[in-house]
């Protein structure tokens, strides 16, 4: 039960702190330019990798949801002393 309270407190703190830190971040100046890199050569072998990885990630997420939802035995009932 103590862990539940601690996790709620950490969640509340992060919800308050992150927007505050984002607002305090320095603004990019015109002198700040993004890095530019040119790629030479044939990248044909990597073109399908993004699609394959995204399908794998979606499959892993669905498998995790199914595993969490299946539950197996029902542990909602109280234990006997």
C-alpha positions in Angstrom: 0.0 0.0 0.0 2.9 2.3 0.7 4.3 1.8 -2.8 0.9 3.0 -4.2 1.2 6.2 -2.3 4.8 6.8 -3.3 4.1 6.1 -6.9 1.1 8.6 -6.8 3.3 11.2 -5.3 6.0 10.7 -7.9 3.4 10.9 -10.7 2.0 14.1 -9.3 5.4 15.7 -8.9 6.3 14.8 -12.5 3.0 16.3 -13.8 3.9 19.6 -12.0 7.6 19.7 -12.7 7.8 18.8 -16.4 5.7 21.8 -17.8 7.7 24.1 -15.4 11.0 22.8 -16.7 9.8 23.1 -20.3 8.8 26.7 -19.8 12.1 27.5 -18.3 14.1 26.0 -21.2 16.1 28.5 -23.2 14.7 29.7 -26.5 16.6 28.9 -29.6 18.4 31.8 -31.1 19.0 32.5 -34.8 22.6 31.5 -34.2 21.5 28.0 -33.2 21.3 25.9 -36.3 20.5 22.2 -36.5 23.2 19.8 -37.5 23.3 18.9 -41.2 24.7 15.6 -42.5 24.7 14.3 -46.0 24.6 10.6 -46.6 26.2 9.1 -49.6 25.7 5.6 -51.0 22.9 3.2 -51.4 20.6 2.7 -48.4 18.2 0.4 -50.2 18.8 -2.4 -47.5 17.5 -0.1 -44.8 14.3 1.1 -46.5 12.1 -1.7 -45.2 13.6 -1.8 -41.7 11.4 0.9 -40.3 8.2 -0.8 -41.4 9.4 -4.2 -40.1 10.4 -2.8 -36.7 7.1 -0.9 -36.4 5.1 -4.1 -37.1 7.3 -5.9 -34.5 6.7 -3.2 -31.9 2.9 -3.3 -32.5 2.9 -7.1 -32.2 4.9 -6.9 -28.9 2.5 -4.3 -27.5 -0.6 -6.4 -28.4 1.0 -9.5 -27.0 1.7 -7.6 -23.7 -1.8 -6.4 -23.5 -3.2 -9.9 -24.1 -0.9 -11.4 -21.5 -1.8 -8.8 -18.9 -5.5 -9.2 -19.7 -5.6 -13.0 -19.6 -4.6 -13.1 -15.9 -4.9 -16.8 -15.5 -6.2 -17.4 -12.0 -8.3 -14.8 -10.2 -6.3 -13.3 -7.3 -9.1 -10.8 -6.3 -10.4 -13.1 -3.5 -8.8 -12.7 -0.1 -6.4 -15.2 1.2 -7.2 -17.5 4.2 -4.9 -17.0 7.2 
